[in-house]
C-alpha cells in the first residue's frame, strides 16, 4: 500500500540499503580536534574545547551564557532546580514528549501536570494552558496554587517537538501572569527559530541535547543556556559537584552533581558546530522534497508552524488513524526504511498515570497518527 512512499524515500537517499531514522554526520574537523584533545591529555571536564563550545553555542543561540553538561536530561534537571522547583511542587508540561522531560521533573521530586498540545506545533498549547490555569488555579502570595491538589505550580516546561517551535511567546506571557517559572525543553530544536529568536532564548533557562541522534552530537552531551549571569554561575557550580574553587582543597558547599561535559566530547561538538549551517540547509532541502512528494496525499507531511523556522530534526507524517499508522510502520520497516511512531503519552506510563491532566484530545489524536520518517543529513 505504501510502496510508492518507500521507493521515494530510498530514491531521496540514493540507496537501496537500509535507511536509518537519523544518523550522525562527521564531515569536518572531528578527528583533528579529537586527536588534539587526546594529545593535550585534557580529556575530562577541563579543557579548551569546553570553553570554546560554550562560547560558540551561546553566540549561536543569541544568549549570553551556555553551560556544557553531560546530556540534555542533566541540563533540564539543573534548570528546574535553579527555577526553584522543590520536592512536592508541580510542573506543567505536555504529555507528548520524550520521557527525559518528565524524568527531569521527577529528579526534583516534583510532579508533572499534563496539558494538551496544539496539533500544528505538537507542542504545549497556550490556549489549553490558560484554560487549565483559569479553571484550576489561584494566585496567593505571588505563587500559583493548584486548587485541586493544594500544591504550588512552580514551573512550566514546553517542548519544541521534533524541532518545530511551539507558541512560546504566548506561553511566556501566561507563565509571567501566573508567576510560574518557564524552562524550555529545547533538546530537539538547535537551529530552530520562532519569530526570528532562537528557541530556548525565551525563558530564563533552557536545555539543549546533543545525543547521538540529534543534528549535531558529541555521542551524548547537553547544555543549559541563559541570559542571567547569576544563574549561569550557579549552573556551572552545581554541575561541577558544587566544589568551591581552591588550589588543592576539596570543599563542597551544597549537594552538587557530576554533570560536566568532558573536553573530549566538547571537541566533537566544536567540530560539529562548524558544519551546523550546512546540515540545516540539507535538512531543509529534504523537508521540501518530502513536502512536494506528500502534497495532496496521505500520509500528510508536517510542515514548520507559522512564524517559525524549524530545523526539521525529525520529519514526520500524519496517517489517517492508528490502523493506517501501524500498517505504515510495518511496511516501511519491513522494506528497510526505518520509521518510528511518536511517543506513548507520558500520562499513560505507570510512573506518571496518577498525575493530573487537562483535556488531552489533541495529544491523543497525534499519538494515534504521527510517524517519523528518515531525516538524516544527506551528502
C-alpha positions as CSV (number, residue, x, y, z in Angstrom):
1,X,0.0,0.0,0.0
2,X,2.9,2.4,0.8
3,X,5.4,1.1,-1.8
4,X,5.4,4.5,-3.6
5,X,6.4,6.2,-0.4
6,X,9.1,3.6,0.3
7,X,10.5,4.0,-3.2
8,X,10.6,7.8,-2.9
9,X,12.4,7.7,0.4
10,X,15.0,5.3,-1.0
11,X,15.5,7.4,-4.0
12,X,15.8,10.5,-1.9
13,X,18.7,8.9,-0.1
14,X,20.0,7.4,-3.3
15,X,20.3,3.9,-1.8
16,X,18.6,0.5,-1.8
17,X,20.3,-0.3,1.6
18,X,18.8,0.1,5.0
19,X,17.9,3.8,5.8
20,X,18.2,4.8,9.4
21,X,15.9,7.3,11.0
22,X,18.6,9.8,11.8
23,X,22.4,9.1,11.6
24,X,25.1,11.4,12.9
25,X,27.3,13.0,10.3
26,X,31.1,13.6,10.7
27,X,32.4,15.6,7.7
28,X,34.7,18.2,9.3
29,X,37.4,18.6,11.9
30,X,36.1,15.9,14.3
31,X,39.1,13.6,14.1
32,X,41.6,16.5,14.1
33,X,40.1,18.1,17.3
34,X,39.8,14.7,19.0
35,X,43.4,14.0,18.3
36,X,44.4,17.4,19.6
37,X,42.3,16.8,22.7
38,X,44.0,13.4,23.3
39,X,47.4,14.8,22.7
40,X,46.7,17.5,25.3
41,X,45.7,14.8,27.9
42,X,42.8,17.1,28.9
43,X,40.1,14.7,28.1
44,X,37.9,15.1,31.2
45,X,35.9,18.1,32.2
46,X,38.6,20.8,31.9
47,X,40.0,21.9,28.6
48,X,39.8,24.5,25.9
49,X,37.2,22.7,23.9
50,X,34.6,23.0,26.7
51,X,35.2,26.8,26.8
52,X,35.1,27.1,23.0
53,X,31.9,25.1,22.8
54,X,30.2,27.2,25.5
55,X,31.1,30.4,23.8
56,X,30.1,29.3,20.3
57,X,26.7,27.8,21.4
58,X,25.8,30.9,23.4
59,X,26.6,33.1,20.4
60,X,24.6,30.9,18.0
61,X,21.5,30.8,20.2
62,X,21.7,34.5,20.9
63,X,22.1,34.3,24.7
64,X,24.9,35.4,27.0
65,X,25.9,32.2,28.7
66,X,26.0,28.4,28.0
67,X,27.0,25.7,30.4
68,X,28.0,22.4,29.0
69,X,26.6,19.3,30.6
70,X,26.9,15.5,30.1
71,X,23.4,15.3,28.5
72,X,20.2,17.1,27.9
73,X,18.4,15.4,30.9
74,X,21.0,16.8,33.3
75,X,20.7,20.2,31.7
76,X,16.9,20.2,32.2
77,X,17.3,18.9,35.8
78,X,19.6,21.7,36.8
79,X,17.4,24.3,35.0
80,X,14.4,23.1,37.0
81,X,16.4,23.3,40.3
82,X,17.5,26.8,39.5
83,X,14.0,27.7,38.8
84,X,13.1,26.9,42.4
85,X,11.4,23.6,41.8
86,X,11.4,21.6,45.1
87,X,10.0,18.4,46.4
88,X,6.2,18.4,46.3
89,X,5.9,21.1,43.7
90,X,4.1,20.7,40.4
91,X,5.5,21.3,37.0
92,X,3.3,21.8,34.0
93,X,4.4,20.1,30.8
94,X,3.0,18.3,27.8
95,X,2.2,14.6,27.6
96,X,3.5,14.3,24.1
97,X,7.2,14.4,24.7
98,X,10.2,12.1,25.2
99,X,10.4,10.7,28.7
100,X,13.5,12.8,29.6
101,X,11.2,15.8,30.2
102,X,9.3,14.0,32.9
103,X,12.3,12.3,34.3
104,X,13.9,15.6,35.0
105,X,10.8,16.8,36.8
106,X,10.9,13.6,38.9
107,X,14.6,14.1,39.7
108,X,13.4,17.2,41.6
109,X,10.9,15.1,43.5
110,X,8.2,17.2,41.8
111,X,5.1,16.0,39.9
112,X,4.1,16.7,36.3
113,X,0.8,18.2,35.3
114,X,-0.1,17.3,31.8
115,X,-1.6,20.0,29.5
116,X,-2.6,19.4,25.8
117,X,-0.6,20.4,22.7
118,X,-1.5,22.2,19.5
119,X,-2.0,19.9,16.5
120,X,0.1,22.1,14.2
121,X,3.1,22.5,16.5
122,X,2.8,19.3,18.5
123,X,4.0,21.5,21.4
124,X,2.3,22.8,24.5
125,X,-0.9,24.7,23.7
126,X,-1.1,28.2,25.2
127,X,-4.9,28.1,24.9
128,X,-5.1,24.8,26.8
129,X,-2.6,26.2,29.4
130,X,-4.6,29.3,30.1
131,X,-7.9,27.4,30.3
132,X,-6.3,25.0,32.8
133,X,-4.9,27.7,35.0
134,X,-8.1,29.7,34.9
135,X,-10.2,26.7,36.0
136,X,-7.9,25.1,38.4
137,X,-5.5,27.6,40.0
138,X,-5.4,30.7,42.2
139,X,-2.6,33.2,42.9
140,X,-1.6,33.6,46.5
141,X,1.5,35.5,47.7
142,X,2.8,35.6,44.1
143,X,2.5,31.8,43.8
144,X,0.3,29.7,41.6
145,X,-1.7,27.3,43.7
146,X,-3.4,24.3,42.2
147,X,-6.9,24.3,43.9
148,X,-7.3,20.5,43.2
149,X,-4.1,19.4,44.9
150,X,-3.1,22.3,47.0
151,X,0.4,22.2,45.6
152,X,2.4,25.1,44.1
153,X,2.8,25.0,40.4
154,X,6.4,26.2,40.3
155,X,7.4,25.8,36.6
156,X,6.2,25.1,33.1
157,X,8.3,23.0,30.6
158,X,7.1,23.2,27.0
159,X,9.0,21.1,24.5
160,X,9.7,22.1,20.9
161,X,8.7,18.8,19.3
162,X,10.9,17.4,16.6
163,X,12.4,20.9,16.3
164,X,9.1,22.7,15.5
165,X,8.8,25.7,17.8
166,X,5.7,25.9,20.0
167,X,3.9,29.2,20.6
168,X,6.5,30.0,23.1
169,X,5.9,33.8,23.3
170,X,2.2,33.2,24.4
171,X,3.3,30.6,26.9
172,X,5.9,33.0,28.2
173,X,3.3,35.7,28.8
174,X,0.9,33.3,30.6
175,X,3.6,32.0,32.8
176,X,4.6,35.5,33.8
177,X,1.0,36.4,34.6
178,X,0.6,33.3,36.9
179,X,4.1,33.6,38.5
180,X,5.2,30.3,37.0
181,X,8.9,29.8,36.0
182,X,9.4,29.0,32.4
183,X,12.0,26.4,31.3
184,X,12.2,25.5,27.6
185,X,13.0,21.9,26.7
186,X,14.9,22.8,23.5
187,X,16.5,19.4,23.4
188,X,15.4,18.8,19.8
189,X,15.4,22.4,18.4
190,X,19.0,23.6,17.9
191,X,18.8,25.7,14.8
192,X,15.1,26.4,15.2
193,X,13.8,30.0,15.5
194,X,10.4,31.4,16.4
195,X,9.7,35.0,15.3
196,X,13.5,35.3,14.5
197,X,14.5,34.3,18.0
198,X,16.2,31.0,18.8
199,X,14.3,28.5,20.8
200,X,15.5,28.4,24.3
201,X,16.1,32.1,24.4
202,X,12.5,32.9,25.6
203,X,13.0,31.6,29.1
204,X,15.4,32.3,31.9
205,X,16.9,28.8,31.5
206,X,16.6,26.2,28.7
207,X,18.1,22.8,27.9
208,X,19.5,21.5,24.7
209,X,20.6,17.9,23.8
210,X,23.5,16.6,21.7
211,X,22.5,13.0,21.9
212,X,23.7,10.7,19.1
213,X,20.5,11.1,17.1
214,X,20.5,14.9,17.2
215,X,21.5,17.3,14.4
216,X,25.0,17.7,16.0
217,X,26.3,15.3,18.6
218,X,29.1,14.5,21.0
219,X,27.9,11.0,21.3
220,X,25.9,12.4,24.2
221,X,26.1,15.9,25.7
222,X,23.8,18.8,26.5
223,X,23.9,22.4,27.7
224,X,22.0,25.0,29.6
225,X,21.5,28.4,28.0
226,X,20.6,31.6,29.9
227,X,21.0,35.3,29.8
228,X,21.3,35.5,33.6
229,X,24.8,35.7,34.9
230,X,24.0,34.6,38.4
231,X,22.0,31.6,37.2
232,X,24.9,30.7,34.8
233,X,27.4,30.7,37.6
234,X,25.1,28.6,39.8
235,X,24.5,26.2,37.0
236,X,28.3,25.8,36.4
237,X,28.8,25.3,40.2
238,X,26.1,22.7,40.6
239,X,27.1,20.7,37.6
240,X,30.7,20.6,38.9
241,X,29.8,18.8,42.1
242,X,29.3,22.2,43.9
243,X,33.1,22.3,44.5
244,X,34.5,25.5,46.0
245,X,37.4,26.7,43.9
246,X,40.7,26.1,45.7
247,X,44.2,25.1,44.5
248,X,44.1,21.8,46.4
249,X,41.3,21.5,49.0
250,X,38.1,19.5,48.3
251,X,35.4,21.6,49.8
252,X,31.8,21.5,48.6
253,X,29.1,23.9,49.7
254,X,25.9,22.1,48.7
255,X,24.6,18.9,47.1
256,X,26.1,19.0,43.6
257,X,26.1,16.9,40.5
258,X,28.8,15.4,38.3
259,X,27.1,16.7,35.2
260,X,30.2,18.1,33.5
261,X,30.7,17.6,29.8
262,X,34.2,16.0,29.1
263,X,36.6,18.0,27.0
264,X,36.8,15.1,24.5
265,X,33.1,15.4,23.9
266,X,33.3,19.1,23.5
267,X,36.0,18.7,20.9
268,X,33.5,16.7,18.8
269,X,30.8,19.4,19.3
270,X,33.1,22.3,18.3
271,X,33.8,20.5,15.0
272,X,30.1,19.6,14.6
273,X,29.1,23.2,15.1
274,X,31.3,24.2,12.2
275,X,29.1,22.1,10.0
276,X,25.7,23.0,11.5
277,X,24.6,25.5,8.9
278,X,25.4,23.0,6.2
279,X,23.4,20.4,8.0
280,X,20.4,22.7,8.4
281,X,20.4,23.5,4.7
282,X,20.5,19.8,3.8
283,X,17.7,19.0,6.2
284,X,15.5,21.9,4.9
285,X,16.0,20.6,1.4
286,X,15.0,17.1,2.4
287,X,11.9,18.5,4.1
288,X,11.0,20.4,0.9
289,X,11.4,17.2,-1.1
290,X,9.1,15.4,1.3
291,X,6.6,18.3,1.2
292,X,6.5,18.1,-2.6
293,X,6.0,14.3,-2.6
294,X,3.3,14.2,0.1
295,X,1.3,17.2,-1.2
296,X,-2.4,16.2,-1.6
297,X,-1.5,12.7,-0.3
298,X,-2.0,10.6,2.7
299,X,0.2,10.5,4.8
300,X,0.2,14.2,5.3
301,X,3.6,15.8,5.8
302,X,4.1,18.0,8.9
303,X,5.5,21.4,8.0
304,X,7.0,24.1,10.2
305,X,4.4,26.2,12.0
306,X,3.6,29.8,11.2
307,X,6.2,32.3,12.4
308,X,8.8,29.5,12.7
309,X,12.0,28.4,11.1
310,X,12.3,24.8,12.1
311,X,15.4,22.7,12.0
312,X,13.4,19.7,10.7
313,X,15.3,17.5,13.1
314,X,12.9,14.6,12.6
315,X,10.5,14.8,9.7
316,X,7.0,13.4,10.5
317,X,3.8,12.5,8.7
318,X,0.3,12.1,9.9
319,X,-1.7,8.9,9.0
320,X,-5.5,8.6,8.8
321,X,-5.8,6.6,12.0
322,X,-3.9,4.2,14.2
323,X,-4.7,1.3,11.9
324,X,-3.1,3.1,9.0
325,X,-0.2,4.2,11.2
326,X,0.6,0.6,12.2
327,X,0.3,-0.6,8.6
328,X,2.7,2.2,7.5
329,X,5.2,1.3,10.3
330,X,5.0,-2.4,9.3
331,X,5.5,-1.9,5.6
332,X,8.3,0.7,5.8
333,X,10.4,-1.2,8.4
334,X,9.9,-4.5,6.6
335,X,11.4,-2.8,3.5
336,X,14.5,-1.4,5.1
337,X,13.1,2.1,5.8
338,X,13.3,2.9,9.5
339,X,10.2,4.7,10.8
340,X,9.0,5.2,14.3
341,X,5.8,6.2,16.0
342,X,5.6,9.3,18.1
343,X,6.0,8.7,21.9
344,X,3.4,7.0,24.1
345,X,1.8,9.8,26.0
346,X,3.5,10.3,29.4
347,X,0.3,10.2,31.3
348,X,-0.2,6.6,30.1
349,X,3.1,5.4,31.6
350,X,2.8,3.7,35.0
351,X,5.0,6.1,36.9
352,X,3.0,9.2,35.7
353,X,-0.5,8.0,35.1
354,X,-1.8,9.1,38.6
355,X,-0.9,12.8,38.0
356,X,-3.4,15.5,37.0
357,X,-4.2,16.1,33.3
358,X,-6.2,18.6,31.4
359,X,-8.2,17.6,28.3
360,X,-5.6,15.9,26.1
361,X,-7.7,15.4,22.9
362,X,-5.0,16.8,20.5
363,X,-2.2,14.8,22.1
364,X,-4.2,11.6,21.9
365,X,-5.1,12.3,18.2
366,X,-1.5,12.9,17.3
367,X,-0.3,9.8,19.3
368,X,-2.6,7.6,17.1
369,X,-1.3,9.1,13.8
370,X,2.2,10.6,13.8
371,X,5.2,8.7,12.4
372,X,8.7,9.9,12.0
373,X,10.4,9.1,8.7
374,X,14.2,9.1,7.7
375,X,15.7,12.5,8.4
376,X,19.5,12.2,8.2
377,X,21.6,14.9,6.7
378,X,22.3,13.9,3.1
379,X,25.6,14.4,1.3
